[in-house]
Amino acid sequence: MTRLKLLYGVIALLLAVVYGCKVGPDYVRPKAQTPPSFKEMEGWKKAEPQDHIPRGAWWTIFNDARLNSLEEQVNISNQNLAAAEAQYREALALVQVARAAFFPTITAGPSAARQRTSANAPGSQGTSVTASDYIFSGQVTWELDLWGKVRRQVESSRAGAQASAAELEGVRLSAQAQLAQDYFQLRALDAQKQILETTVANYQKFLDLTKNRYATGVAAQSDVQTAQVQLDTAGAQLIGVGVQRAQYEHAIAMLMGKAPYDLTIPASPLDGPPPEIPAGIPSELLERRPDIAAAERLAASANAQIGVALAAYYPTLTLNASAGFEASHVADWFSWPSRMWTLGPAALQQTVFEGGLRAAQVAQARAAYDASVAAYRQTVLTAFQQVEDELAALRILEQQARAQEIAVNSARKNVQITVNQYKVGTASALDVITTQAIALTNELSAVGILGSRMTAAVLLVQAVGGGWQACK
């Protein structure tokens, strides 16, 4: 009983020694420069990255049932997302690979040999011997983690897996945001097509009017030709919209993991403005940016690698043991007298000279950590810049949309006035054509601004890490 207690005491002491020391710096999240609030919007507080908060179906804020159905397909069949998910599973497996070094390696198996010794060998006394040797043994090898090398490697792999998880969410958010952008651009093209179809119809009416006036001798042939050129030009523009629309539809299919053949999106002109941004978007949303979370976890992983490199300065202790059965006859192979065992060797090894290799590896690890810290801080700054950019874009585009709406209404009114004047002979055909061209340009510009506002809204959602309603 006393010996058993002594054995337990030795084991406890050994475990305390093995797991009580861990070289290298403990990780502390790097400080990153963050402004107290956004320049382009009041009501934002200082934030730190927090990627674990769920983003939710942020696209539902646009109240578009077709967009909702398209976005739901991204999680199911997007191939970039599938690849990122596989990389995350690979990162999780690497954590388990690192953890395996905590445990001893055990091998076991049988072997059989038969040999004949030489009669002329030293000590054989002129006698040749033929014998068989049957062995079944197991070997245990265990390198103790005296200095925390394995623990630091596990720490690094775990942080790498967390970074991979954040990157997976980044790929997901990017695919969702890109689909939304393509969708709204497609709908903006539908609106342009609608405008051009109406314009072509109006141009045709004006061409018919000009031909009638030419037939009665009121208008010149050049007026008819000019009206025909204007009609043909608008028709060509109408056809060109179809090319761009097809490309956006194909891009959406790709983001959904489908062939373009398998997706047809009915025409639906963009009409409504983007959703209103709350007066104070919760700053926690910035904490959920996947790229910030990934960059911070990569810094943690790089920090742990410093400990892995420093552990090379210290000796390694390897324990070995083997046990099994050995006999010269199969019948006696597994009998009790055939048992055998060996404890040892217990090897304590220290590298004496390696030409500066360890110092270089430590310097490399420290430099990699410094680079990861700089990348993390730059990611935070970039995040704030992107949010500021989209807040400014939404604010300025809204002002531009109001001004453009006034211009569109004025241009339409001017067309009506000029056409009426042309009918009574107080305005020329060139005057009508000029005002019509101005009206078309303004209407197309208004649709373009609306499309830009929708895109800016999507980019703002992406910049803050996805959606607003998820944090309510």
N, C-alpha and C positions, 0 to 999 in steps of 0.2 A: 504493500500500500504506500509505503514511504517512497519507493522507487517510482511508482505511478505518479505521485504528486510531484516528484522531482522532474519527471518527464514533461508533465503539463506545464510546470514552471519554465522549463527550458523552451518549450514551444511558444509560450506566451511572450517570453523575453525575445525570442527570435522574431516573432511577428511584430513586436514593438520596434525592434531595430529595423526590420524590413520596411515597415510602413510609416515610420516616424520621421523620416528624412526625405525631403524633396527639394532638390536644388533648382535654381532659376527663379526669376521674379514672378510673384503672384500677379494675376491680371487685374488691372484697374481700367475701367472704360476711359478712353482718351477724352479730354475736354475738346469740345468743338465750339467755334464762335457762332452764336445764334443771336439775332437781333431781338429786342424785347417785343416787337410787333412788326407787322407787315406795313411797308410804306404805302401800298395801294389800298389797304383796307384797315380800318380800326377794329378793335375787339379781339385781336389775336394775342395769345399769351406765349411766353417762352415754352418751347417743347423739346422733348428728347425722344429718340426713336423707340417705338414700342410696336413691333410688327405682329404680335400675337393677337391683337384685337381683330375680330372678323370684319371683312370688308362688306359682305352682303351683296345683293344684286343691285349695285349702284345705278345701273342703266334704267331702272324703273322710274327714276325721277323725271325721265323724258316723256312718260306716259304714252309710249308707242308700243302697241301689242306686237307688231311685226318685229321690231327691234328686240323685244324681250325673247321672242321665239328663236331668233337668230343667235342671240348671245348665249342662250342655254346650250346650244350645240357646241360651243367652244370647249367647255369642260369635258364633253363626251368624246370628240374625235379630232381635236386639233393636234397635229403631229409634233409640233414644237413643244407643246405642253406634255405630250406623252414622253418625248425624249428627256425633258427636264425632270419629269416624275421618275424615270428610270435612273437618272443621275442622282436623284435624292436617295433612292433605294441603294444605289451603289455606295453613297456616302455613309448610310447607316451600316452597311456591311463592313465598311472600313473601320468603323468604331468597334465592331465585334472582333475584327482582325487584331486591332490594337489591344483589346481586353484579353485576348487569348494568351498574351505574353505574361499575364499574371500567374498562369497555372503551369505546372510541370508538364513536360512532354513524355508520354508513356508509349513505348513500343513493345510488341510481343509477337512471338512466332516460333514455329519449330524449324529445326535444321537437321539434316542427316548427312553423314560423311563416312566413307570407307577408305582406308588407306593401307598400304604395305610399306613397311620400313626397309631400308637397305640393310643387308647382312654385313656390308662393309662400312656402315656408318660408325662413327666413334661411339664406343660404349655398347655396341650391339653384340659383341662377343661372337661374331660370325653367325648370328641367328637373325633370320628375317621374321618379322611379326606382321600378321594381317589382322586388322581390328576395325570395328565399326564404332561410330560415335553418334548417339542420338541425343539432341538437346532441345528442350522447350524452355524458353526463358523470356523474361520481361525486363526491360530497362527503363529507368526513370531518370530524367535529366531536368534540373530546375535551376534556372538562373535567377537569383533573388534580386528583387527590385530595391536594392539598398539605397539608391540616391534619387529615386523617383523618376527614372528615365521612362519607364513604362507608363506611370501615372501621367506624366507630362504628355506622352504620345497619345494616350486616351483622351486627355483634356483637349489636345489639338484636334484630334479626329472628331470629337463630339462637337466642338465649335465649328469645324468644317461641315459637319452634317447640318447644323443649324443654319449655316450660311447657305447651304444647298437648298434647304427648305425655304428660305427667304427668296432665293433666286427662282425657285419654282413659282412662288406667288408673284414674283416680278414678271415672269414669262406669261402667267395667266392674266395679270392686269394689263400687260402690254397688248396681248392678243385681243382682249375684250375692248380696250380703248381704240385699237386700230380698226376693229370691226365697226365700232360706233362711228368713227370718223369717216370711214368709207361709206357707211350707210347714209349718213347725212349729206355727204357730197353727192351720192347717187340721187338722193331726193332733191337736192338743189338743181341737179341736171334735169330732173323731171320737171321742176318748176321752170327752168329755162326753156325746155322743150315746149311747155304749155304756152309760154309767152311767145315763142317763135312761131308756133302754129297759129296763134291769134294774129300775130303780126303778118304772117304770110297771107292769111285770109283778108286782112285789111289792105295789104298791098295789092292783092288781086282786085279788090273792089276799086281801089284808086286807079289801077291800070285800066280796068273796064271803063271808069268814068273818063279817063284821059282819052281812051280810044273813041268814045262817043263824042267827046268835044272835038277831037281831030276830024272825025267824020263830018261834023257840022261846020268845020272850018274855023273853029274857035281856038283850038290848040295846035301847036306845031308838032311835026313828026318827031322832032328831037325830044319833046316832052314824053311822047309815047315810049321812045327808046330808053330814056332815063328811068321811067317808071318800071319798064321791063327789067332793066339791069338791077334795080333795087329789089324787085321781087325775086329774081334769080339768086342774088346774093344772100337774101334771107333764107331761101330754100336750101342753099348750100350749108349755111350755118346750122339749120335744123338737122340736116343729115349728119353733120360733124358731131353734134351732141350725142348721137347714138353710139359713136365709137368710144367716147369717154365713158358713157354709161355702161357699156358692155365690159370695159376694163375694170370698173369698180365692182360690178357684179361678180366677175371672175375672182377678184381679190377677196371678196367676202366668202365665196365658196371655198377658197383655199384656207382661209382662217377657220372655217368650220370643218376642215378635213374632208372636203368633198371635191369631186371633179366639177368643173364649170357646167358640164352637161346636166348635172343633177340638181341645179339650183336655178330657179327663175323667180325674180322678185317683181311683182306687179308695180306698174308706175304709180307713184304717189307723190305729187308735188309738195315740196317743203313750204309750209305756210306759217306755222306758229313760231314765236321766238323761243330761245332756250329758257329753261326753268330759272326762276328767280333765286339768286344766291342769298342765303340767310345773312342777316346783318352781321352776325358773328359766327362764322364757321368754327366748330370746335377744334381747337388747336391739336387735340389728340390725334386728329386725322393725319397730321404731318408725321406723328410718331409712328405711323403704320406704313410708311414707305418701305417697300421690300428692299430696295437697293441700299438704303441706309442701314437696315438690319443686317443685310448680307455683308456690307463693308465693315460693320462693327464686329461681327462674328469672325471675319477673316483676320482682323487685328488680334482678337483673342487667340485664334489658332496660331498665328505667327509668334505671339508672346510665349505660348507653351513650347514652341520649337526651340526657344532660347534655352529652356531647361533641359531639353533633350540633348542639345549640343554641349551644355556644361557638364552633363553627367558623364561624358566621355573622359573627363579629367580624373575620374575616380575609379578604383579597382572594381572588377566584377567577381562575384562569388557564385560558383556553379557547383551544385550538389549532384552526385550520381549514385545510383544504386541499381542492383540487378538481382534477380532471383529466378529459380526454375528447377528443372530436373535434367539430369544427364546420366546416360547409361550406355553400355556397349552392346546391350541386347534389347530388342523391342519389348520383350516380356517384362523386363525390369525398368522400363523407361519411367513410368510414373509411380514407382514404389517409393515408400518413405525414405529408405536409405539413399535414393538417387537425388534427393533434394540438394540444392546448392544456393548460395547467396553471396553477394558482395556488397559492402558499403564503401562508397568512395569510388574514385577519389573526389575529395572536396577541394576544388581548385580556386585559389584567389589569384587573379591575374591583374597586372597593372602595366599599361603601356608605358615604356620608358622613353622611347624616342620615335617620333613620327614626322619629323621635319616641319613642324608648325601646322600640321593638319588640323588639330583640334582648335587652335586659336583662330585659324581661318574660318572654320565652320561656325564658331561662336560669333565671329564678326559678321559672317554672312547672315546668320539668324537675326542678329540685332538690326542689321541693315534692312532685312526683309520686314521686320516689325515696324521700323520707322517709316518704310514705304507704305505699309498697310495703314498706319495711323494717318499719314498725309492723304491717302486715298479716301479714308473715312471722312476726314474733315472736308475734303473737296466735295464729296458726295452730299454732305449736309449743306454746304454753300450752294451747290448746284440746285438742290431741292428748293431752297428759299428763292433762288433766282427764277426757277420755273414757275413757282406759285405767283411771284410778283409779276412775271411776264403775262400770265394768263389773266390775272386780276385786272391788270392794266388793259389788256386786249379786250376783255369783256366790257369794261367801263367805256373805253374810247369807241369801240365798235357800236355800242348802244347809242352813243351820241351821233356817230356817223350815220347809223340807220335812221334816226329821226330826221337828220338833215337830208338824207337821200330820199326819204318818203316825201318831203316837201318838194324836192326837185322832180320826182316822178309825177306828182299831182300837177305841178306847174307845166311839165312837158306834155302831159295828156291834154290838159286844157288848151295849150298852145296849138296842138295838132287839130283839135276840134275847130278852133277859131280860124286857123289857116285853111283848112279844108272848106269851111263855109265861105271864106273869102274867095277861094279858088273857084267855087261854084258860081259865084256872082261876078267873077272876073276881076276882082280887086287884088288878087295874089297870083303869083305864077306857080307853075308846077314845081319848079325848083324850090320855091319857098316851102311847099307842102312836103316834098321829099326830104328837105333839110330838117324840118321839125319832126318828121316821122323817125328819121335816123337818130336824132337827139333823144326822142322818147324811148326808142328801143334800147339805146345805150344805157339810159338811166334805169330802165326796168331790169335789164340784165345785171347792172351794178348792184341794184337793191337785193336781188336774189343772191348775188355773190357775197354781199355783206352778211346776209342772213346765214348763209352756209358757213362763213368764217366765224360767226358768233356761236353756232352750234359746235363747230370744231374746237373753238376756244373753251367752251363749257366742258367738253369731253377731256381736253388736255388739263383743265384745272382739276377735274375729278382725279385724273391720273397723277397729277402733281402732288395732291394731298394724300395719295395712297388709296383712293377708291371710295367714292360715295359720302353722303352726309347722314342719311337716315339710319345707318347702322349704329350710330353712337347715341341715338335718342333714348 
